[in-house]
Each structure stands twice: as C-alpha cells, then as structure tokens.
Amino acid sequence: MKILIAGYGKFGHIAVSRLSQENWVSEIVVLDIETGDGSLDNNLQVSFLETDVVQYICALSYIHFDTFIIPTVPFHLAAACLLRLYGAYNLCVLHDDMLNTLPNIYRVDRYNVCCSYADFLCPDDCPESESCSVTGEIRTPMYNKLSNLEQEGSPVVVIRSQQLLPGIGGFYFGDLMETIHKTSELNSFIMATSCRCHAILTGITKRS
C-alpha cells in the first residue's frame, strides 16, 4: 500500500514512525512545506517532498485511486482540495442552530468547525472501537450522526476516516475524488471528514 502523509508536524511524525514498521506498507510519501532532514532509522522507502500539500494531491491522476491519504495538516484537507479543483465554490458560514446539535464544538473560524465526543485528550493510539477506550461509552458513530444533519437544506457530505493503525487514519484518494465529484451537483453543502468520534466540518456554497 502506498501512503501519503499530508503534514509533518507531531502527528505526521507519529504516523511515519509507526507505519514504517509495518511490512504491508510499500511506500510512504511525506508532504509538507517544510519536512526537515527526513532522517529515519528503518529500511522502508520514505520520500519527503517539500511542496504545497493541496496542489500535490489535486494533481494526482486517477491511477492513484488506491493511494491512502493521512491528513495531519492544521486545516480541512478534503475541503481545501475541493475548493482548489472547483473555482465555482466559496466558503459559507456555519450556523449555530445546526452546530448546537453537535458535541464539544470548537470554531476554527466562521466557516470551519471541529467537534468531538471527547471532552478530554484522547490517547494517540486509540483503537477506535465500538466503545470509547477511555470512558467505555457506546455512542452513535460521528460519521453517521453528521450524515443525518443539514443546514437550511444544505446536506452534510461525509468522508469517513478509516483507521490503518490505532490512532492513525485517513481516506483513499479515490474516495476523496468521488465525493468531490458528487458535490459538484449541489449548490451548497457542508463537507465533513469524520472518524467514529471526531470530525471537521466546512461550509461550502456555489458563487452567485
């Protein structure tokens, strides 16, 4: 499996360190504006590219459908890719009446919001099991909860984050492109990337 790690901060480093020990990983490519020296003590092929992450992903061809993307950048990668590919879209404001139905909201800005079932710092090796590894609670998966919401008729379009290892997840390039293509038929929507417990949401609308 080929893996792109988008961002090389704290969680990007963790992803490289853990995935580089797995024999089912064939190649890792780390993308960031600045990756440092990129030195690693392992035998796996790890490439470090100092590049614009969004530009690189948007330039991939469809032969890369099975490439797995791990987003560790400090912004909503899926939404940024959509906005780069489709110039007809703008960001739109996320309203409180919809957001108030979500747990533990953190507003990044008017257009981007994070939410989480956790009101504590999750362990970085959480196995994302049916019950919370800290509290033991069983809750509706966040990706299911979000898919049933809308804002003034604008649906929430969810890209589900899938785990490769405990604490490390992302999505396939093919799933990202298929989701982006489907949204081209919508005038406005909320794009979300979500695992079982956490999500980031971005409001998007077509230019008038």
Secondary structure as UniProt FT lines:
FT   STRAND          2..6
FT   HELIX           10..19
FT   TURN            20..21
FT   TURN            23..24
FT   STRAND          27..32
FT   TURN            36..37
FT   STRAND          46..50
FT   HELIX           53..58
FT   HELIX           62..64
FT   TURN            65..66
FT   STRAND          68..71
FT   HELIX           77..85
FT   TURN            87..88
FT   STRAND          89..91
FT   HELIX           96..99
FT   TURN            100..101
FT   STRAND          106..107
FT   STRAND          112..116
FT   TURN            124..125
FT   TURN            133..135
FT   HELIX           142..147
FT   STRAND          150..151
FT   TURN            152..153
FT   STRAND          154..160
FT   STRAND          162..165
FT   TURN            166..167
FT   STRAND          168..172
FT   HELIX           173..183
FT   TURN            184..185
FT   STRAND          188..194
FT   STRAND          198..206
//
